[in-house]
Amino acid sequence: MANKRDLKKDINYVLGDIIEAVYVWEYNNTEKDTKKSDAIIDEAIETFDSLIAKVNDRAVEDKKAHFKAINQELEDKGRALIEKINKLG
């Protein structure tokens, strides 16, 4: 099981990398509209806030299962955001 600190780092790194990828796309495609890319950044930030709030929830009975579910949600949402970035092209 990942501990709380490692899970927070994973959330930060994954979503930070996704936001960075959007900025790189925007930099390389300055002539294109950024409404969709800005929406991806907003969604990544909302996901970050949501996942960190879940990690900090102290009212959880089974921490191992709770953290595993958060990790799975991070993977799922991260993949979805990456797919959206790939469709920007």
C-alpha positions as CSV (number, residue, x, y, z in Angstrom):
1,M,0.0,0.0,0.0
2,A,1.2,3.5,-0.8
3,N,1.4,5.7,2.1
4,K,-0.4,9.1,2.2
5,R,2.7,11.1,1.4
6,D,3.6,9.0,-1.6
7,L,0.0,9.1,-2.9
8,K,0.0,12.9,-2.6
9,K,3.3,13.0,-4.6
10,D,1.8,10.7,-7.3
11,I,-1.2,12.9,-7.6
12,N,0.9,16.0,-7.9
13,Y,3.3,14.5,-10.4
14,V,0.7,13.0,-12.7
15,L,-1.6,16.0,-12.8
16,G,1.4,18.4,-13.0
17,D,2.8,16.5,-16.0
18,I,-0.6,16.6,-17.7
19,I,-0.9,20.4,-17.2
20,E,2.7,20.8,-18.4
21,A,1.8,18.7,-21.5
22,V,-1.1,21.1,-22.2
23,Y,1.2,24.1,-21.9
24,V,3.6,22.5,-24.3
25,W,0.8,21.9,-26.8
26,E,-0.4,25.5,-26.5
27,Y,3.2,26.7,-27.0
28,N,3.6,24.6,-30.1
29,N,0.1,25.5,-31.5
30,T,-0.1,29.3,-30.9
31,E,-2.4,29.7,-33.9
32,K,-5.1,27.4,-32.5
33,D,-7.9,28.3,-30.0
34,T,-7.0,27.4,-26.4
35,K,-10.5,27.0,-25.0
36,K,-10.3,23.2,-25.1
37,S,-6.8,23.1,-23.7
38,D,-7.8,25.5,-20.9
39,A,-10.7,23.3,-20.1
40,I,-8.3,20.3,-19.7
41,I,-6.2,22.4,-17.3
42,D,-9.2,23.3,-15.3
43,E,-10.3,19.7,-15.2
44,A,-6.9,18.6,-14.0
45,I,-6.9,21.2,-11.2
46,E,-10.4,20.1,-10.1
47,T,-9.3,16.5,-10.2
48,F,-6.2,17.4,-8.1
49,D,-8.4,19.2,-5.5
50,S,-10.9,16.3,-5.3
51,L,-8.2,13.6,-4.9
52,I,-6.2,15.5,-2.3
53,A,-9.5,16.0,-0.3
54,K,-10.1,12.3,-0.5
55,V,-6.6,11.5,0.7
56,N,-7.0,13.9,3.6
57,D,-10.3,12.4,4.7
58,R,-9.7,11.0,8.2
59,A,-13.2,9.4,8.6
60,V,-12.2,6.4,6.5
61,E,-12.5,2.9,8.0
62,D,-10.3,0.9,5.7
63,K,-7.4,3.1,4.7
64,K,-5.8,0.5,2.5
65,A,-8.9,0.1,0.3
66,H,-9.5,3.8,0.3
67,F,-6.0,4.7,-0.9
68,K,-6.2,1.9,-3.5
69,A,-9.4,3.4,-4.8
70,I,-7.9,6.9,-5.0
71,N,-4.9,5.5,-6.8
72,Q,-7.2,3.8,-9.4
73,E,-9.2,7.0,-9.8
74,L,-6.0,8.9,-10.4
75,E,-5.1,6.4,-13.1
76,D,-8.5,6.5,-14.8
77,K,-8.8,10.3,-14.7
78,G,-5.2,10.8,-15.8
79,R,-5.7,8.5,-18.8
80,A,-8.9,10.4,-19.7
81,L,-7.1,13.7,-19.6
82,I,-4.2,12.4,-21.7
83,E,-6.7,11.2,-24.3
84,K,-8.2,14.7,-24.4
85,I,-4.7,16.2,-24.9
86,N,-4.1,13.8,-27.8
87,K,-7.4,14.8,-29.4
88,L,-6.4,18.5,-29.4
89,G,-4.1,18.0,-32.4
